[in-house]
């Protein structure tokens, strides 16, 4: 089994939204994640399961990864956004 932890791509400036919880990926962030996903495909094998927080920037990153790995279902976990690692 392999475990790969991925941080979301570059997000909007905090001042761009009323709340940090609403920030989305920038176009640069999307492009970087797409490139990273191509690289990950070279070294990640077997079944891929994607977990994400429900925050927009994290979900957008997960969507790009899911597309690259043909993952149909992404598992959202509120605890990830809350920092609850238990």
Protein Blocks (a to p, Z undefined) as FASTA:
>chain_A
ZZddddddddddfklpmbfklpccdfklmmmmmmmmmmmmmmggcjddddddfbfklmmm
mmmmmmmnopabdcddfklmnopaZZ
